[in-house]
Amino acid sequence: MRIATLQFAPTLGAVDANIQHANNLLDKPRPARIDLLVLPELAFSGYNFPSLEAITPFLEPTASGVSTQWAITTARRLHCHVILGYPEIYRDATTGETSNYNATVTVAPSGEILANYRKSFLYYTDEAWASEGHSSVSQQQPFFCSPSLGQLGSIGHGICMDINPYKFTAPWTAYEFANTMLKADVKLIVLSMAWLTRLNEQDLVLEPERPDMETVAYWLERFQPLLRSNADEEVVVVFANRCGTEGNRISLGTGNVQVENGQVEVEEGDRVCYAGSTCVMRFQGGQVRMFEKPGHEVAILGKGEEGVLVVDTEQPARFLLQQKTA
């Protein structure tokens, strides 16, 4: 399978501009044949909304808003599956009541909607506006997983915080997400992410093409059960993160908009920096390996690098990834 991930730095609330930016990145040059394209968490809205009031204008009806329409158009144009994150508002057809979710939509090359996954383990930023996805099991597939999705087969879905201990209060070694993947016997796990970094803005600007290996090591740690299983069959895990920064702007009043440089913009939360470092890992036989880019470099994007990463899972994963021991 040829998997493409689009890593970029969307601007909070600038949906149309973010869509155009994504299209530009995809088209320069357009990747060769791909089977799956994955975008980050809340790809076009941006992530760091400080309140329900701030994100409300950008909520999209379940699998039918602007993000889903882009996914349908792009899936047909590139003849591939598309998975991307968006802020969902679900309306109960019977009661009219609404619920909000941090979601991903999966679209087939034909444009058919295959799945709508809802983030189950919420980060504190999500808690300001979203409900836990696992509380809506009647509207979605079983916890973290989808049944066979056509040519993609069975997929493990996750969004960023899903791989962490629940609310950071569950035991570190519970590994809820990774253990669920093992029990479900999925061979492809796709994570749309807006994962933060401990690096500051100056660090991100310095050698932006270098990945944040502290973050990559953390991701690997959260999949220890896959390593310890020592399974002969491979499991491919896609970490589709964003890059850039958001937040820390001056609010003008109590509304959800403010003015900066003469432009009306959305109120943002605290200043945050994102880790980038999008990559694809192969877990097999008690080892984890990473794929190769043209030029024989490891297939991983930098901490501040925008672009498309393409890996072919039919090719050998030559780079052994190991954790440092204390």
Residue pairs with C-beta under 8 A, 6 or more apart in sequence:
1 35
1 36
1 188
1 236
1 312
1 313
1 314
2 32
2 33
2 34
2 35
2 36
2 310
2 311
2 312
2 313
3 34
3 35
3 36
3 38
3 236
3 238
3 280
3 310
3 311
3 312
3 313
4 31
4 34
4 36
4 37
4 38
4 80
4 308
4 309
4 310
5 37
5 38
5 39
5 238
5 240
5 278
5 280
5 301
5 308
5 309
6 22
6 25
6 26
6 37
6 38
6 39
6 40
6 43
6 240
6 307
6 308
7 40
7 240
7 241
7 242
7 243
7 276
7 278
7 301
7 305
7 306
7 307
7 308
7 309
8 18
8 21
8 22
8 25
8 40
8 242
8 243
8 244
8 306
8 307
9 242
9 243
9 244
9 245
9 274
9 306
10 18
10 21
10 22
10 40
10 42
10 43
10 44
10 45
10 46
10 242
10 244
11 17
11 18
11 46
12 45
12 46
12 47
12 48
12 49
12 246
12 247
12 265
12 266
12 268
13 45
13 46
13 57
13 58
13 265
13 266
14 46
14 265
15 44
15 45
15 58
15 66
18 43
18 44
18 45
18 46
19 44
19 66
19 70
22 39
22 43
22 44
22 70
25 306
25 307
25 308
26 37
26 74
26 78
26 308
30 78
31 78
31 308
31 310
32 310
33 79
34 78
34 80
34 310
35 80
35 81
35 151
36 80
36 81
36 82
36 83
36 152
36 190
36 238
37 74
37 75
37 78
37 80
37 81
37 82
37 83
38 82
38 83
38 84
38 190
38 192
38 238
38 240
39 82
39 83
39 84
39 85
39 192
39 240
40 84
40 85
40 192
40 193
40 194
40 240
40 241
40 242
41 47
41 85
41 102
41 104
41 119
41 159
41 160
41 192
41 193
41 194
41 242
42 85
42 86
42 87
42 102
42 194
43 67
43 84
43 85
43 86
43 192
43 242
44 66
44 67
44 70
44 84
44 86
45 55
45 58
45 67
45 86
45 87
46 246
46 266
47 125
47 194
47 242
47 246
48 125
48 246
48 247
48 268
48 269
48 270
48 272
49 55
49 58
49 125
49 128
49 129
49 266
49 267
49 268
49 269
50 125
50 128
50 267
50 268
50 269
50 270
51 128
51 129
51 256
51 267
52 100
52 128
52 129
53 255
53 256
54 256
54 266
54 267
54 268
55 87
55 100
55 128
55 129
56 129
56 256
57 256
57 266
58 87
58 266
59 65
59 87
59 88
59 89
59 100
60 66
60 67
60 68
60 86
60 87
60 88
60 89
61 88
61 89
61 90
61 91
62 88
62 89
62 90
62 91
62 103
62 116
63 88
63 105
63 113
63 116
65 86
65 88
67 84
67 85
67 86
67 105
68 86
68 105
68 107
68 113
70 84
71 82
71 83
71 84
71 105
71 107
72 82
72 107
72 111
72 113
73 111
74 82
75 81
75 82
75 107
75 108
75 109
75 110
75 111
76 109
76 110
76 111
78 109
79 109
80 109
81 106
81 107
81 108
81 109
81 114
81 149
81 151
81 152
82 106
82 107
83 104
83 105
83 106
83 107
83 190
83 192
83 240
84 104
84 105
84 192
85 102
85 103
85 104
85 159
85 192
85 194
86 103
86 104
86 105
87 100
87 101
87 102
87 103
87 129
87 130
88 100
88 101
88 102
88 103
88 116
88 118
89 98
89 99
89 100
90 98
90 99
90 100
90 101
90 136
90 139
91 97
91 98
92 98
92 99
99 131
99 136
100 129
100 130
100 131
101 118
101 119
101 130
101 131
101 133
101 136
102 118
102 119
102 122
102 126
102 130
102 133
102 159
103 116
103 117
103 118
103 119
103 133
103 159
104 115
104 116
104 117
104 157
104 159
104 190
104 192
105 113
105 115
105 116
105 117
106 113
106 114
106 115
106 116
106 117
106 146
106 149
106 152
106 155
106 157
107 113
107 114
108 114
108 149
108 150
108 151
114 146
114 149
114 150
114 152
115 141
115 146
115 149
115 155
115 157
116 140
117 133
117 140
117 141
117 146
117 157
117 159
118 132
118 133
118 134
118 136
118 139
118 140
119 126
119 130
119 132
119 133
119 159
119 160
119 161
119 162
120 132
120 133
120 134
120 143
120 144
120 162
121 132
121 161
121 162
121 164
121 166
121 167
121 176
121 177
122 130
122 132
122 161
122 167
123 160
123 161
125 269
126 161
133 140
134 143
137 143
141 147
142 184
143 180
144 156
144 157
144 158
144 162
144 177
144 180
144 181
144 184
145 154
145 155
145 156
145 157
145 180
145 181
145 184
145 186
146 154
146 155
146 157
147 154
148 154
149 155
152 188
153 187
153 188
154 184
154 185
154 186
154 187
154 188
155 186
155 188
155 189
155 190
156 180
156 181
156 184
156 186
156 188
156 189
156 190
157 189
157 190
158 177
158 189
158 190
158 191
158 192
159 191
159 192
159 193
160 191
160 192
160 193
160 194
160 195
162 177
162 191
163 177
163 178
163 191
163 219
163 222
163 223
164 222
165 171
165 172
165 174
165 176
166 174
166 176
170 176
175 222
175 223
175 224
175 225
177 222
178 222
178 223
178 224
178 225
178 226
179 225
181 189
181 225
181 226
181 235
182 225
182 226
182 229
186 235
187 233
187 234
187 235
187 236
188 235
188 236
188 238
189 235
189 236
189 237
189 238
190 238
190 240
191 237
191 238
191 239
191 240
192 240
193 239
193 240
193 241
193 242
194 241
194 242
194 274
195 215
195 241
195 242
195 274
195 275
196 272
196 273
196 274
196 275
197 204
197 212
197 214
197 215
197 273
197 274
197 275
197 276
197 303
198 214
199 212
199 273
199 275
199 303
200 273
201 245
201 273
203 273
203 303
204 243
204 244
204 245
204 273
204 276
204 303
204 304
205 304
207 302
208 243
208 276
208 302
208 303
208 304
208 305
209 302
209 304
209 305
210 302
210 303
211 276
211 277
211 279
211 300
211 301
211 302
211 303
212 275
212 276
212 277
212 303
213 277
215 275
215 277
216 239
216 277
216 279
216 300
216 321
217 323
217 324
219 239
219 281
220 281
220 288
220 321
220 323
221 323
223 237
223 281
223 283
223 288
226 235
226 237
226 283
226 288
227 283
227 286
227 287
227 288
228 286
229 286
230 285
230 286
231 283
231 284
231 285
232 284
232 285
233 284
234 282
234 283
234 284
234 313
235 282
235 283
235 284
236 280
236 281
236 282
236 283
236 313
237 280
237 281
237 282
237 283
238 280
239 277
239 278
239 279
239 280
239 281
240 278
241 274
241 275
241 276
241 277
241 278
242 274
242 276
243 274
243 275
243 276
243 301
243 302
243 303
243 304
243 305
243 306
244 273
244 274
244 304
245 271
245 272
245 273
245 274
246 268
246 269
246 271
246 272
246 274
247 268
247 269
247 270
247 271
247 272
248 268
248 270
248 271
249 258
249 260
249 265
249 267
249 268
250 258
250 260
251 258
251 267
252 258
252 259
255 267
256 266
256 267
257 264
257 265
257 266
257 267
258 264
258 265
258 266
258 267
259 265
275 303
276 301
276 302
276 303
276 304
276 305
277 300
277 301
277 302
277 303
278 300
278 301
278 309
279 290
279 299
279 300
279 301
279 309
280 290
280 291
280 299
280 309
280 311
280 313
281 288
281 289
281 290
281 317
281 321
282 288
282 289
282 290
282 291
282 313
282 317
287 320
288 320
288 321
289 317
289 318
289 319
289 320
289 321
290 298
290 299
290 300
290 317
290 319
290 321
291 298
291 299
291 311
291 312
291 313
291 315
291 317
291 318
291 319
292 298
292 299
292 315
292 316
292 317
292 318
292 319
293 299
293 309
298 319
299 309
299 311
300 309
301 307
301 309
